[in-house]
Amino acid sequence: MNFKFHPEAEAELNAAIDYYEERQENLGLEFAQEVYAAIHRIISFPEPGNG
């Protein structure tokens, strides 16, 4: 299953990534990886309690 962000949500995510990256090198990258990992868990296990 694929996903896509609402344009406003994507802009907010990108702003958060930039914010964290400005605070500490690679922190924005780590944040983005965690967000995408969570999305993939939701896609893989869409029913509550199955993951």
Buried (B, 14 or more C-beta within 10 A) or exposed (E): EEEEEEEEEEEEBEEBBEEBBEEEEEBBEEBBEEEEEEEEEEEEEEEEEEE
